[in-house]
Amino acid sequence: MTDARQFIYDCLLGYVPNPGFRGHGFGGSFHTIDSDGLRSCGEIPTSSGASILTVGDSFTYGDEVLDEEAWPAQLQRLTGRRVLNGGVTGYGFDQTVLRAEQLAARYKPSLIVVGFIADDLRRTEMRRMWGRDKPWFAIENDQLVFKRASAPARIGLPLYIRRRIDHVLVDLSPRLQDTLRYNLRVHPPGRGLAIAKRLTEQLARLQEELNVKVIVMAQYPPVVWVNTTIADEQRHLTQSVLEHAADCGLAPLDTFQRLATEPKPLDFYGFSHMNARGNVMMATLLAATLPALLQRSSA
């Protein structure tokens, strides 16, 4: 019998895309997960160039768009190089870095693009997000210490009930989600930035150990274009991470200015994620700036 779940339990990451899944995801778009647990980017190019690994949250994974409309798939089309979409809906910055390490060791890419939004830092403050237990990190004796996710209960809710619950809870405010234990906090608000900086240093070690270039790319949800207070808060967080990434020898890329040049930035979004047009913009920006970014990180 085919497993109808889009995501399954993983002892390291909490949950991962279900290999072989084909079906509708968030926003009703059709999603295809290959046998390795990666979102499909379409037909693999015949180019002999080394692959590009992309990791991140739902903006990298491509919620609300088809497989070929996510920005990793668009990047594959633009560069002619194989792109591996290792993004996972709902991931915190901690899970993203762990997945980068896991997939980089397996695929040996020449380039890793780490996508994130400001909310990913808040997610590092949790041991449960969106009703799923997740790994987390603590800083103990000035060292980053890994805390494994709890294994799920043997008897879970039927899939159709779980989907109905998620449909209701996912739109609630973060504070109310915490109250209902849909999310479980282990760190005080704001602690996620310090942890994300330590994790950025972990990415720098990965870059050195595997001789792979790492780009850290900040993306933004549509709310930043309608609420200046939220925009300022999120830009402060993303800039802090990008500046630390640059200090660590990684290549930073902030997508805010590119969207800010558009008269109607919201035209590049669906409900809460980039639409196909927005993902083309992200991929085009990344492809156009790759040479300069890589040269800067090498310097």
C-alpha positions as CSV (number, residue, x, y, z in Angstrom):
1,M,0.0,0.0,0.0
2,T,1.4,3.4,-0.9
3,D,2.1,5.8,2.0
4,A,0.0,8.9,1.4
5,R,1.9,11.1,3.8
6,Q,3.9,14.0,2.3
7,F,6.3,13.9,5.2
8,I,7.6,11.0,7.3
9,Y,9.5,10.8,10.6
10,D,13.3,11.1,10.5
11,C,15.4,10.4,13.6
12,L,17.9,13.2,12.8
13,L,15.7,15.9,11.3
14,G,12.4,15.2,12.9
15,Y,10.7,14.8,9.5
16,V,11.6,14.7,5.8
17,P,9.7,14.5,2.5
18,N,8.4,11.0,1.9
19,P,10.3,9.3,-1.0
20,G,8.0,8.5,-3.9
21,F,5.2,10.8,-2.7
22,R,3.1,12.2,-5.5
23,G,0.2,14.4,-4.6
24,H,-1.1,17.8,-3.6
25,G,0.7,19.9,-1.0
26,F,0.1,23.3,0.6
27,G,-1.9,25.6,-1.6
28,G,-3.2,22.7,-3.7
29,S,-0.2,22.5,-6.0
30,F,1.1,19.1,-7.1
31,H,4.3,17.8,-5.6
32,T,6.6,15.0,-6.6
33,I,9.2,13.6,-4.2
34,D,11.8,11.4,-5.8
35,S,13.2,8.1,-4.5
36,D,15.9,10.0,-2.5
37,G,13.4,12.3,-0.7
38,L,14.1,15.4,-2.8
39,R,11.5,17.6,-4.5
40,S,11.6,17.0,-8.3
41,C,13.4,19.6,-10.4
42,G,12.4,17.9,-13.6
43,E,14.6,16.1,-16.1
44,I,18.2,16.0,-15.1
45,P,20.4,18.1,-17.4
46,T,23.0,16.3,-19.5
47,S,25.7,18.8,-18.5
48,S,28.7,17.3,-16.8
49,G,29.0,20.2,-14.4
50,A,28.9,19.5,-10.7
51,S,25.5,19.7,-9.0
52,I,24.1,22.5,-6.9
53,L,22.4,21.6,-3.6
54,T,19.7,23.8,-2.3
55,V,18.3,23.6,1.2
56,G,15.9,25.6,3.2
57,D,12.3,25.9,4.2
58,S,9.0,26.1,2.3
59,F,10.3,29.0,0.1
60,T,13.1,26.6,-1.2
61,Y,10.9,23.6,-1.3
62,G,8.3,25.5,-3.3
63,D,5.0,25.6,-1.5
64,E,2.0,26.8,-3.6
65,V,3.7,26.0,-6.9
66,L,4.4,23.0,-9.1
67,D,7.6,21.1,-9.1
68,E,9.0,22.9,-12.1
69,E,8.0,26.3,-10.8
70,A,10.0,26.2,-7.5
71,W,13.2,28.4,-7.7
72,P,15.6,25.4,-7.5
73,A,14.0,23.9,-10.6
74,Q,14.1,27.3,-12.3
75,L,17.8,27.6,-11.4
76,Q,18.5,24.2,-13.0
77,R,16.8,25.4,-16.2
78,L,18.9,28.7,-16.2
79,T,22.3,27.2,-15.4
80,G,22.0,23.8,-17.2
81,R,23.4,22.2,-14.1
82,R,21.7,19.6,-12.0
83,V,20.0,21.2,-9.0
84,L,19.0,19.1,-5.9
85,N,16.0,20.6,-4.1
86,G,16.5,19.6,-0.5
87,G,14.2,22.2,0.9
88,V,11.5,21.1,3.4
89,T,8.3,22.9,4.4
90,G,8.4,24.2,7.9
91,Y,12.1,23.7,8.6
92,G,13.9,25.9,11.1
93,F,17.4,27.2,10.4
94,D,18.7,24.4,12.6
95,Q,17.1,21.7,10.5
96,T,18.2,23.4,7.3
97,V,21.9,23.3,8.4
98,L,21.6,19.6,9.5
99,R,20.0,18.7,6.2
100,A,22.8,20.6,4.3
101,E,25.4,18.5,6.1
102,Q,23.5,15.3,5.5
103,L,22.9,15.8,1.8
104,A,26.3,17.4,1.0
105,A,28.0,14.3,2.4
106,R,25.8,12.2,0.1
107,Y,25.9,14.1,-3.2
108,K,29.2,16.0,-3.0
109,P,27.9,19.2,-4.7
110,S,30.2,22.0,-5.9
111,L,27.8,24.6,-4.5
112,I,25.3,24.8,-1.7
113,V,22.6,27.4,-1.5
114,V,21.1,27.8,2.0
115,G,17.8,29.7,1.8
116,F,16.0,31.1,4.9
117,I,13.4,33.6,6.1
118,A,13.5,35.4,9.4
119,D,10.9,33.1,10.9
120,D,13.3,30.2,10.6
121,L,15.3,31.7,13.5
122,R,12.2,31.6,15.7
123,R,11.8,28.0,14.8
124,T,15.2,27.2,16.2
125,E,13.8,28.2,19.6
126,M,11.3,25.3,19.4
127,R,11.4,21.6,19.9
128,R,8.0,21.2,18.2
129,M,6.7,23.1,15.2
130,W,3.5,22.6,13.3
131,G,2.7,19.7,15.6
132,R,5.9,17.8,14.7
133,D,8.7,17.3,17.2
134,K,12.0,18.6,15.8
135,P,15.7,18.6,16.8
136,W,17.1,21.7,18.4
137,F,20.3,23.2,19.7
138,A,21.4,24.6,23.0
139,I,24.5,26.6,23.8
140,E,26.2,25.0,26.8
141,N,29.6,26.0,28.1
142,D,29.9,28.2,25.0
143,Q,29.4,25.2,22.7
144,L,26.5,24.4,20.4
145,V,24.9,21.1,21.7
146,F,22.6,19.0,19.5
147,K,19.3,17.8,21.0
148,R,17.6,15.0,19.2
149,A,13.9,15.1,18.3
150,S,11.5,12.9,20.2
151,A,10.2,9.8,18.4
152,P,6.5,10.1,17.4
153,A,3.9,8.1,19.3
154,R,3.3,4.6,18.0
155,I,-0.4,5.3,17.5
156,G,-0.9,8.5,15.5
157,L,-4.1,10.3,14.3
158,P,-5.6,9.2,11.0
159,L,-4.2,11.2,8.1
160,Y,-7.4,12.9,7.2
161,I,-7.9,14.0,10.8
162,R,-4.4,15.3,11.1
163,R,-4.8,17.3,7.8
164,R,-8.0,18.9,9.2
165,I,-6.3,19.9,12.4
166,D,-3.3,21.3,10.5
167,H,-5.6,23.3,8.3
168,V,-7.1,25.0,11.3
169,L,-4.0,25.5,13.5
170,V,-1.5,26.6,10.8
171,D,-3.3,30.0,10.3
172,L,-3.4,30.8,14.1
173,S,-1.0,33.4,15.6
174,P,2.3,32.0,16.8
175,R,1.3,32.9,20.4
176,L,-1.9,30.9,20.1
177,Q,-0.1,28.0,18.5
178,D,2.3,27.9,21.5
179,T,-0.7,28.0,23.9
180,L,-2.3,25.0,22.1
181,R,1.1,23.2,22.2
182,Y,1.1,23.0,18.4
183,N,4.5,24.5,18.9
184,L,6.7,23.9,22.0
185,R,9.3,26.4,23.0
186,V,12.6,25.6,24.6
187,H,14.3,29.0,24.3
188,P,13.1,32.5,25.1
189,P,12.1,34.7,22.1
190,G,15.1,36.2,20.4
191,R,17.5,33.4,21.3
192,G,17.3,32.0,17.8
193,L,19.6,34.6,16.4
194,A,22.5,33.6,18.6
195,I,21.9,29.9,17.7
196,A,21.6,30.7,14.0
197,K,25.0,32.5,14.1
198,R,26.6,29.4,15.6
199,L,25.0,27.3,13.0
200,T,26.3,29.6,10.3
201,E,29.8,28.9,11.7
202,Q,28.9,25.2,11.3
203,L,28.2,25.9,7.6
204,A,31.6,27.6,7.3
205,R,33.2,24.4,8.6
206,L,31.2,22.4,6.1
207,Q,32.5,24.6,3.3
208,E,36.1,24.0,4.4
209,E,35.9,20.3,5.1
210,L,34.1,19.4,1.8
211,N,35.7,22.1,-0.3
212,V,32.3,23.3,-1.4
213,K,31.1,26.9,-1.8
214,V,28.2,28.0,0.4
215,I,25.8,30.8,-0.4
216,V,23.4,32.0,2.4
217,M,20.3,33.6,0.8
218,A,17.6,35.6,2.6
219,Q,14.1,35.5,1.3
220,Y,11.0,37.4,2.6
221,P,7.3,36.6,3.1
222,P,4.7,38.9,1.6
223,V,3.9,40.6,4.9
224,V,7.1,42.6,4.7
225,W,5.6,44.6,1.9
226,V,2.4,45.6,3.8
227,N,3.8,46.1,7.3
228,T,6.8,48.3,7.8
229,T,7.3,47.4,11.4
230,I,7.5,43.7,10.6
231,A,9.7,44.5,7.6
232,D,12.2,46.3,9.9
233,E,12.2,43.5,12.4
234,Q,12.8,40.8,9.8
235,R,15.4,42.7,8.0
236,H,17.3,43.2,11.2
237,L,17.4,39.5,11.7
238,T,18.3,38.5,8.2
239,Q,21.0,41.2,8.0
240,S,22.5,39.9,11.2
241,V,22.7,36.4,9.8
242,L,24.0,37.5,6.4
243,E,26.7,39.7,8.0
244,H,27.9,36.9,10.2
245,A,27.9,34.6,7.2
246,A,30.1,37.0,5.3
247,D,32.4,37.2,8.3
248,C,32.7,33.4,8.3
249,G,33.7,33.4,4.6
250,L,30.3,32.4,3.2
251,A,28.7,34.3,0.3
252,P,25.6,36.3,1.5
253,L,22.7,37.1,-0.8
254,D,19.8,39.4,0.2
255,T,16.9,39.3,-2.1
256,F,15.0,42.2,-0.5
257,Q,16.5,45.0,-2.7
258,R,15.6,43.1,-5.9
259,L,11.9,42.9,-4.9
260,A,12.0,46.4,-3.6
261,T,12.7,47.7,-7.1
262,E,9.3,46.4,-8.3
263,P,6.3,48.8,-8.1
264,K,4.1,45.9,-6.9
265,P,6.2,43.3,-5.0
266,L,3.1,41.4,-3.9
267,D,2.5,40.4,-7.6
268,F,5.4,37.9,-7.1
269,Y,3.6,36.0,-4.3
270,G,0.7,33.6,-4.0
271,F,-1.0,33.4,-0.6
272,S,2.1,33.2,1.6
273,H,4.9,32.1,-0.7
274,M,6.5,33.0,-4.0
275,N,4.4,32.3,-7.0
276,A,5.9,31.0,-10.2
277,R,6.8,34.5,-11.4
278,G,8.5,35.2,-8.0
279,N,10.5,32.0,-8.2
280,V,11.8,32.9,-11.6
281,M,13.0,36.2,-10.2
282,M,14.8,34.4,-7.3
283,A,16.5,31.9,-9.7
284,T,17.4,34.6,-12.2
285,L,18.9,36.8,-9.4
286,L,20.9,33.9,-8.1
287,A,22.1,32.7,-11.5
288,A,23.2,36.3,-12.4
289,T,25.1,36.9,-9.2
290,L,26.7,33.5,-8.8
291,P,30.1,34.4,-10.4
292,A,30.5,37.5,-8.2
293,L,29.3,35.7,-5.0
294,L,31.7,32.9,-5.5
295,Q,34.6,35.2,-6.3
296,R,33.8,37.2,-3.1
297,S,33.6,34.1,-0.9
298,S,36.9,32.9,-2.3
299,A,38.6,36.2,-1.6
